[in-house]
Amino acid sequence: MRYTLNDDWRFLPDGVEFAEKAWLSDAGWQRVNVPHTWNATDPFDDVESYRRGASWYRKHFTLADSLRGRRLLLHFEGANQVARVYVNGAFVGQHKGGYTAFTVDFTRHARFGADNLVAVEVDNSHDPMIPPLSVGFALYGGIYRDVWLVATDPVHVTTSDLGSSGVAVTTPEVSAERGTVRVRGAVTNDGAPARQLRVVSTVLDAAGREVARGETSVTAAPNASAGFDTALPPVARPHLWSPDDPYLYAVYTDVYDGARLADRVTSPLGFRWFRFGPDGFFLNGKKTFLRGTNRHQDYAGLGSALSNTQHVRDLEIIKTMGANFLRLAHYPQDPAVLDAADRLGLLIWEEVPVVNHITVDSEFTRNAQTMLREMIRQHRNHPSVVTWGIMNEVFLWSEAGERIGRQSDTTYMREVRDFAHGMDAVARAEDPSRFTTMAIHGATSYDESGVAAITQILGLNLYNGWYSGTLDEFGPTLDRRHAKSPSQAIVVSEYGSGSELRLNAVVPERFDHSGAYHRLYHESYLRQARARPWLAGTAVWNEFDFAQPHIGESTPNMNKKGLLTFDRQPKDVYYLYKANWNPTPMVYVASRDWRHRAGIDSTGARTVTQPVDVYSNAGPVELLVNGKSLGTRAPDDVTKASWQVPFAAGDNVIEARAGKVVDRLVIRMDVVPRALRDTTWREIAVNVGSNAQYFDDTGPVWLEDRAYAPGSFGYVGGKAALMAREIVITDTKQTPLYVTYRAGLDAYRFDVPDGDYELELRFAEPGGAQGAGAAGGALPPGEAPGAHAFGVAVNGRTLVERLDLATRRNVAPARPITTEVSATNGSGVVVTFRPIAGQAVLNAIRIRRK
């Protein structure tokens, strides 16, 4: 018997002495239900870093008298990352590692018909001996998965097998004609005397019909365990499991003490066979390309504390997209995730959280290997799992925790090689039926050290056209690796670019975080991957946006490479994959991410021509704009058809038709006259230094930056630049307006008619910088106050004598300044900049007629 203990816990977000003792009152503690994390929101506020430390959870519960004589346990599906458990004041167990389950036995300390107190100290502090160390995701603290009370008979399947069910089900031989099943494990006798026991394993098909049965007799000594190993009769013509047909059997493992059923464990079973090789991936004898993605488990407002329903919904979103493969990055995930993968038909790469760097110490190695054994034993019965991952990008960081291009410490490289050999050996010994893998980034260190050749599959994390290089370098990079490792199976374990729903571009560029570049990136990678039949598969980074503390970009502390947002709203790029991977007929106007646009009227007809793309797997597509057909186009090799659309001012109804399949949406266009003397405009806002437009629900569309033209507006001098990735912008919700800037500009001009205006200027200290798109440009670090300052004047009047934006390293508070200005004698509005120390910068500018 088992049931959850998820409700009505008390939580104290602090370390405190004697919290395990019943006499310490928890009346003032916060009431919470688990799953719970104390970091649900604090990775995203303006306070540097997020809370990592010790907290306490307590719960009172009553045990029925009917449970006397049973073995009583608490099973935790996950607590991050060190958990110390007490029951009725007694210490009953400790677990290290935040992503695997563990079980503690509290039978000796149980009270029946009376109050019991479980107290758990959970600590997510950095520990150099516990993976992960330096990571690109939030290490949420708390009891963030389900907690179960388990009551077993004194005779039971072992409950001390590293948090697993205690039963291992394998299929030694599988073909279309027959499938064999082997069931192994151990039974425990917690009483006396010795017991003669029968272990009966039965295979049931999806309809509940018995298709195979096997039995083993064992003798369990008093207070001891005895192993069993049962080979069942072959199942004739088994219904094979695959992503297209995820047929599941069930295995009941029953322990009989005489005629009495003492215990039962139920395990999933799928008959399938597979292999990875240099020629790709084969499932049930058929070559199958792994159409995949990655998943981080966190969710907006919840952190890592998702319900089982939410975990399952994530996998349903992935399956609906048409994926058949999922990498669980970078840690073992909730049991509900594995169950859903079995049921939905998603092939799984699961890995341990050895990420970016290791500690060269036997304790770190021991903890990592324990995590690996726990993951394998807890999830080995799931037919969806095809590979175990032992580490990710372990040469990415230096000893100082800084990202480096190449590892030069040869001693560390040798230690990593030895560590990887040990991890690989553990995985192969624990589960010879699966393949081992690791993911590496582009550094040569993996080959120089021999690390890249250790696992059976090599995962490549490639970001050509994002972190470096161009989009068309992706395919040649793969070819070079294949030539270097011709006998090794290769999977692209990560690829992706960032996108922000509030940014879009007519002419997309690398790093602009526009939805247009996001789609262009993935279209290119789809084409290049298809051209390489030896490739086993690919996995998008990432299905969902996720928390990444200590980075800036368009949303601080958030990795925006998702195909869906942090709260699971699909971006346009999601439908690119759905059109390519899901055969269900569809047509989709790829502009949900850009429903409110703006542009310069270049013809005087109050129209702006901009592109509209449509994804369709349903054949030729006709596009209609405000009821007028713009013609029919055949989608290209990635199911895209494109039109240049003449948008009228205001709302435009866009309709795409592919046979009987129709999609429709409304796009609003704000038309800005080319000559500002045309006073049809109310305000003009500019995303300075950027090729992308910005829009949110609070104001106008902020236009892409442009050079000054007489009669219009724009910058004079300077270079476009992009904030360094590590700089976090604070004190604003409109972060994308501060990510780009123009450095060294002389002026910004608006040739507006005479009159009164409100002028808003926005600034942030860029510190170090990287080039923005083709414009390039960079500003030397200026993080110390006084090292970088400039003056600002409007129409010759000093607005700020000395503007010094610097505060502290890698933090850039938003600095908006609003003023009123009058344009007289046809002079317009001219903002000039006077450098004092370093270059002047401007991030955004807006002018509004009063």
Secondary structure as GFF3:
##gff-version 3
##sequence-region A 1 850
A	DSSP	beta_strand	2	4	.	.	.	ID=ss1
A	DSSP	beta_strand	9	12	.	.	.	ID=ss2
A	DSSP	beta_strand	30	32	.	.	.	ID=ss3
A	DSSP	three_ten_helix	42	44	.	.	.	ID=ss4
A	DSSP	beta_strand	54	62	.	.	.	ID=ss5
A	DSSP	three_ten_helix	65	67	.	.	.	ID=ss6
A	DSSP	beta_strand	71	76	.	.	.	ID=ss7
A	DSSP	beta_strand	82	87	.	.	.	ID=ss8
A	DSSP	beta_strand	90	96	.	.	.	ID=ss9
A	DSSP	beta_strand	102	105	.	.	.	ID=ss10
A	DSSP	three_ten_helix	107	109	.	.	.	ID=ss11
A	DSSP	beta_strand	115	123	.	.	.	ID=ss12
A	DSSP	beta_strand	147	152	.	.	.	ID=ss13
A	DSSP	beta_strand	155	157	.	.	.	ID=ss14
A	DSSP	beta_strand	167	170	.	.	.	ID=ss15
A	DSSP	beta_strand	178	179	.	.	.	ID=ss16
A	DSSP	beta_strand	182	189	.	.	.	ID=ss17
A	DSSP	beta_strand	195	204	.	.	.	ID=ss18
A	DSSP	beta_strand	210	220	.	.	.	ID=ss19
A	DSSP	beta_strand	224	231	.	.	.	ID=ss20
A	DSSP	beta_strand	235	236	.	.	.	ID=ss21
A	DSSP	beta_strand	249	257	.	.	.	ID=ss22
A	DSSP	beta_strand	260	269	.	.	.	ID=ss23
A	DSSP	beta_strand	274	277	.	.	.	ID=ss24
A	DSSP	beta_strand	280	283	.	.	.	ID=ss25
A	DSSP	beta_strand	286	287	.	.	.	ID=ss26
A	DSSP	beta_strand	290	295	.	.	.	ID=ss27
A	DSSP	alpha_helix	308	320	.	.	.	ID=ss28
A	DSSP	beta_strand	325	328	.	.	.	ID=ss29
A	DSSP	alpha_helix	335	344	.	.	.	ID=ss30
A	DSSP	beta_strand	347	351	.	.	.	ID=ss31
A	DSSP	alpha_helix	362	379	.	.	.	ID=ss32
A	DSSP	beta_strand	385	392	.	.	.	ID=ss33
A	DSSP	alpha_helix	410	430	.	.	.	ID=ss34
A	DSSP	beta_strand	435	440	.	.	.	ID=ss35
A	DSSP	alpha_helix	445	449	.	.	.	ID=ss36
A	DSSP	three_ten_helix	451	453	.	.	.	ID=ss37
A	DSSP	beta_strand	457	461	.	.	.	ID=ss38
A	DSSP	three_ten_helix	471	473	.	.	.	ID=ss39
A	DSSP	alpha_helix	474	484	.	.	.	ID=ss40
A	DSSP	beta_strand	489	494	.	.	.	ID=ss41
A	DSSP	beta_strand	503	504	.	.	.	ID=ss42
A	DSSP	alpha_helix	515	530	.	.	.	ID=ss43
A	DSSP	beta_strand	537	540	.	.	.	ID=ss44
A	DSSP	beta_strand	546	547	.	.	.	ID=ss45
A	DSSP	beta_strand	558	559	.	.	.	ID=ss46
A	DSSP	alpha_helix	572	581	.	.	.	ID=ss47
A	DSSP	beta_strand	587	589	.	.	.	ID=ss48
A	DSSP	three_ten_helix	592	594	.	.	.	ID=ss49
A	DSSP	beta_strand	596	601	.	.	.	ID=ss50
A	DSSP	beta_strand	607	616	.	.	.	ID=ss51
A	DSSP	beta_strand	621	625	.	.	.	ID=ss52
A	DSSP	beta_strand	628	633	.	.	.	ID=ss53
A	DSSP	beta_strand	640	648	.	.	.	ID=ss54
A	DSSP	beta_strand	650	658	.	.	.	ID=ss55
A	DSSP	beta_strand	661	673	.	.	.	ID=ss56
A	DSSP	beta_strand	683	687	.	.	.	ID=ss57
A	DSSP	beta_strand	693	694	.	.	.	ID=ss58
A	DSSP	beta_strand	702	704	.	.	.	ID=ss59
A	DSSP	beta_strand	713	716	.	.	.	ID=ss60
A	DSSP	beta_strand	719	723	.	.	.	ID=ss61
A	DSSP	beta_strand	728	730	.	.	.	ID=ss62
A	DSSP	alpha_helix	736	739	.	.	.	ID=ss63
A	DSSP	beta_strand	740	743	.	.	.	ID=ss64
A	DSSP	beta_strand	747	750	.	.	.	ID=ss65
A	DSSP	beta_strand	755	763	.	.	.	ID=ss66
A	DSSP	beta_strand	769	771	.	.	.	ID=ss67
A	DSSP	three_ten_helix	773	775	.	.	.	ID=ss68
A	DSSP	beta_strand	789	794	.	.	.	ID=ss69
A	DSSP	beta_strand	797	804	.	.	.	ID=ss70
A	DSSP	beta_strand	811	813	.	.	.	ID=ss71
A	DSSP	beta_strand	815	823	.	.	.	ID=ss72
A	DSSP	beta_strand	829	837	.	.	.	ID=ss73
A	DSSP	beta_strand	841	842	.	.	.	ID=ss74
A	DSSP	beta_strand	844	849	.	.	.	ID=ss75
###
